[in-house]
């Protein structure tokens, strides 16, 4: 029995036009199909519709792949701009192996900070990670940086306190094309600043003042900072109370005690 299938394309409105005709097409796949098309070139309406659907899907897949490629490119650009060292870019929450109750608690706190970074960015909430060498502070801090870059499209900047000081001091040269205030303001661009090794070989009042100006400017503009230090929070306050006060205001202090995280994970 002949199937009556009519293509509902735009040419239906012009069916009376001499360019089109209606006839029964014998299709090996769909049987006898009453179809409409250009004179002398009428094809099975079902085959035409299927081909159009396949082509539409192909174009949608290409568009989706282009979006994925663009996203991957932007992530790569942001990761490069973050200055997070390649070794630390491999750090994630998944490969941070928490073995002690303290580590589990700290990991949960940092994950919560990363997941809620949009809110933390809005509120300018910062974090101080303090404690002994090798306790996983940098691992978790960089995990936050890569998380917000890959999942939230945000910008992060990782820099040691010494390198931050060097960047500012370079502006003191007569050959410098950047002023001190411009260099300080450059630290505002990142949504998250990760300042590593705070307190290492930093002791002069001038150096403390420079770091305070960097962190205070971010504080004023409500830009979150993660400060990593081997100091205890009491030692930070004694070392530079102004910085401590800025970061703890609407911020979180997380203590890392116990054995070296590196030694624990390497022994497993």
C-alpha positions in Angstrom: 0.0 0.0 0.0 1.3 3.4 -0.9 2.3 5.7 2.0 1.3 9.3 1.6 4.3 11.4 3.0 4.6 15.1 2.1 7.7 17.1 2.7 6.7 20.3 4.7 9.6 22.3 3.4 9.4 26.0 2.5 8.6 25.1 -1.1 5.1 23.9 0.0 4.1 27.5 -0.1 5.1 27.7 -3.7 3.7 24.3 -4.8 1.8 25.8 -7.7 5.0 27.2 -9.0 6.1 25.6 -12.3 9.4 24.7 -10.7 7.9 22.0 -8.4 6.0 18.8 -8.9 4.3 16.2 -6.8 4.7 12.5 -7.5 5.0 9.1 -6.0 8.6 8.1 -5.4 9.6 4.5 -5.1 12.1 4.3 -2.2 14.0 1.1 -1.4 14.0 2.2 2.3 10.6 3.8 2.8 8.5 2.3 0.0 6.2 4.4 -2.2 6.2 7.9 -0.9 4.1 10.8 -2.3 6.8 13.6 -2.4 7.2 17.1 -3.5 10.3 18.6 -5.1 11.9 20.3 -8.0 10.6 19.0 -11.3 12.6 16.0 -12.5 14.4 15.8 -9.2 11.8 14.7 -6.7 13.3 12.6 -4.0 11.8 10.5 -1.1 10.6 13.0 1.4 11.6 10.8 4.3 15.2 10.3 2.9 15.5 14.1 2.5 14.3 14.7 6.1 16.7 12.1 7.4 19.6 13.6 5.5 18.7 17.1 6.8 18.5 15.8 10.4 22.0 14.1 10.0 23.5 17.3 8.6 21.9 19.4 11.4 23.3 17.0 14.0 26.8 17.2 12.3 26.7 21.0 12.4 25.6 21.0 16.1 28.4 18.5 16.9 30.9 20.8 15.2 29.6 23.8 17.1 29.8 21.9 20.4 33.4 20.8 19.6 34.3 24.3 18.7 33.0 25.4 22.1 35.0 22.7 23.9 38.1 23.6 21.9 37.7 27.3 22.7 37.1 26.5 26.4 40.2 24.3 26.5 42.2 27.1 24.8 41.0 29.7 27.3 41.8 27.4 30.3 45.3 26.8 28.9 45.8 30.6 28.5 44.5 31.2 32.1 46.7 28.5 33.5 49.7 29.9 31.8 48.9 33.4 33.0 48.4 32.1 36.5 52.1 31.3 36.8 51.2 28.2 38.8 54.3 26.0 38.1 53.6 22.9 35.9 54.3 20.6 38.9 51.7 22.4 41.0 49.2 22.4 38.1 49.0 18.7 38.5 47.8 19.2 42.1 44.1 18.7 42.6 41.7 17.9 45.5 41.5 14.3 44.2 45.2 13.6 44.5 45.6 15.2 47.9 45.6 12.2 50.1 44.3 13.2 53.6 45.4 10.6 56.2 44.9 12.5 59.5 41.8 14.0 60.8 43.4 17.4 60.6 44.2 16.9 56.9 40.7 15.7 56.2 39.2 18.7 57.9 41.5 21.2 56.2 40.9 19.6 52.8 37.1 19.9 53.3 37.5 23.6 54.3 39.5 24.4 51.2 37.2 22.4 48.9 34.3 24.4 50.3 36.2 27.6 49.7 36.8 26.7 46.1 33.2 25.5 45.4 31.8 28.7 46.9 34.4 31.0 45.3 31.8 33.1 43.5 30.5 34.1 46.9 34.0 34.5 48.3 34.9 36.7 45.4 31.8 38.8 46.0 32.6 39.1 49.7 36.4 39.4 49.3 37.0 36.4 51.6 40.6 35.4 52.0 42.4 32.4 53.6 45.6 32.1 55.6 47.3 28.6 55.4 49.8 28.4 58.1 51.9 25.6 59.6 55.0 23.5 59.1 57.0 22.8 55.9 55.6 20.1 53.6 52.1 19.8 55.2 50.2 20.2 51.9 49.4 23.9 52.1 50.7 24.7 48.6 49.0 21.6 47.1 45.6 22.7 48.4 46.1 26.3 47.5 47.1 25.5 43.9 44.1 23.1 43.7 41.9 26.1 44.4 43.6 28.1 41.7 43.2 25.4 39.0 39.7 24.6 40.1 38.4 28.2 39.7 40.2 28.5 36.3 38.9 25.2 34.9 35.4 25.2 36.4 34.5 28.9 37.0 36.4 30.7 34.2 38.2 32.8 36.8 41.7 34.1 36.9 44.3 33.2 39.5 47.9 34.3 40.1 50.5 32.3 42.0 53.6 34.1 43.1 56.1 33.8 46.0 56.5 36.7 48.4 60.1 37.1 47.3 59.1 37.3 43.6 56.3 39.8 44.4 58.9 42.0 46.2 61.3 41.7 43.3 58.6 42.8 40.9 57.9 45.9 42.9 61.6 46.7 43.5 62.4 46.5 39.8 60.3 49.6 39.3 62.8 51.6 41.3 65.3 51.4 38.4 65.4 54.5 36.2 65.1 52.2 33.2 61.8 50.8 34.4 58.8 51.7 32.3 56.4 50.7 35.1 55.8 52.8 38.2 55.6 51.3 41.7 51.8 51.9 41.9 51.3 50.3 38.5 53.2 47.2 39.6 51.1 47.1 42.9 47.9 47.5 40.9 48.9 44.7 38.6 48.1 42.3 41.5 44.5 43.4 41.3 43.9 41.7 37.9 43.6 38.2 39.3 40.4 37.0 40.9 42.5 35.0 43.3 46.1 35.8 44.4 48.0 32.9 45.9 51.0 34.4 47.8 53.4 31.6 48.7 56.3 31.5 51.2 55.2 34.5 53.1 57.9 35.4 55.7 60.8 33.6 54.0 63.7 36.0 53.8 61.4 38.9 54.3 62.1 41.0 57.3 62.9 44.7 56.6 60.3 47.3 57.3 60.4 48.3 53.6 59.7 44.7 52.4 56.8 44.4 54.9 55.4 47.7 53.8 55.5 46.5 50.1 53.7 43.3 50.9 51.1 45.2 53.0 50.4 47.6 50.1 49.9 44.7 47.7 47.5 42.8 50.1 45.8 46.0 51.3 45.0 47.0 47.8 43.4 43.7 47.1 41.6 44.0 50.5 40.2 47.4 49.5 38.9 46.1 46.2 37.5 42.9 47.9 39.8 40.5 45.9 40.4 37.2 47.7 44.0 36.1 48.6 45.4 32.8 49.8 48.4 33.5 51.9 50.8 30.5 52.4 53.3 30.6 55.3 55.3 28.4 57.6 54.5 30.8 60.4 51.9 30.0 63.0 49.1 32.6 63.0 50.6 34.0 66.2 53.9 34.5 64.4 52.2 36.1 61.4 50.5 38.6 63.7 53.8 39.3 65.5 55.7 39.5 62.1 53.3 41.9 60.4 50.1 42.6 62.2 48.7 44.9 59.5 48.7 42.0 57.0 47.3 39.6 59.5 44.4 42.0 60.3 43.6 42.5 56.7 43.4 38.9 55.8 41.6 37.6 58.9 38.9 40.2 58.4 36.1 38.3 56.7 38.6 35.5 56.2 39.6 32.1 57.4 42.8 30.8 59.2 43.6 27.2 58.6 46.4 25.6 60.7 48.5 22.7 59.3 50.3 20.8 62.1 51.7 17.3 62.5 54.0 15.4 60.2 55.1 16.5 56.8 52.5 15.6 54.2 55.2 14.9 51.7 56.8 12.3 53.9 53.5 10.6 54.6 52.4 10.4 51.0 55.8 9.2 49.7 55.8 6.4 52.2 52.5 5.0 50.9 
